[in-house]
């Protein structure tokens, strides 16, 4: 079976080096092997092969059978990825307090007024992180327009929507008929939902003072969004949302 370049790239993005990716894929396709049996067909440098295999073992991608010579066994991809997830999560938790303790203070000392009134976010995770930050700041009312809101992004937000409902926040979600029935049902459990036949774009409005407008994907297939805490833009966005809301069909 030929391994696609997309999969190889994904392996590198979750933390494997190019050499480690080559070694793991060889073990996965050819089966357990000694160090020399890995280097010959892969052309990996013999002077580095033990460091490569040792690193793969520490990262949780292979196991070692002691002997002369040692033999190396690939772990199942699901098990290896779970080990990677736990390792990354543990590392993040260990460092987050230290980072926030110093850098958040530094950010606060500079003053929020230095941030522009309008700025652009790029990438699904940056957008989700900012929306969830907005959710955490919501005190009274959250308006969400989801004309073409991507399901992966919406999925991240359902738990936050449920939490806000439990806190007594007034939640209004405006969607189009194109939204999946299952997603519509989930949203309806925690918020007021109305359907508008025609609606363009997506947005989040927090307490009438902050707004995010999701622009869709750029030419490079990267999600883009505009964020603002400009009072005029936030107020105009809220007025437009309420105009659409008044004419939309209520979902029971």
Helices and strands as residue ranges (DSSP letters): H 5-13, H 18-30, H 35-42, H 46-58, E 62-65, E 71-74, H 77-99, I 100-104, H 105-110, G 112-114, E 118-122, H 124-137, E 141-146, H 151-166, E 170-175, H 181-190, E 192-195, E 202-206, E 210-217, E 223-228, H 231-246, E 249-250
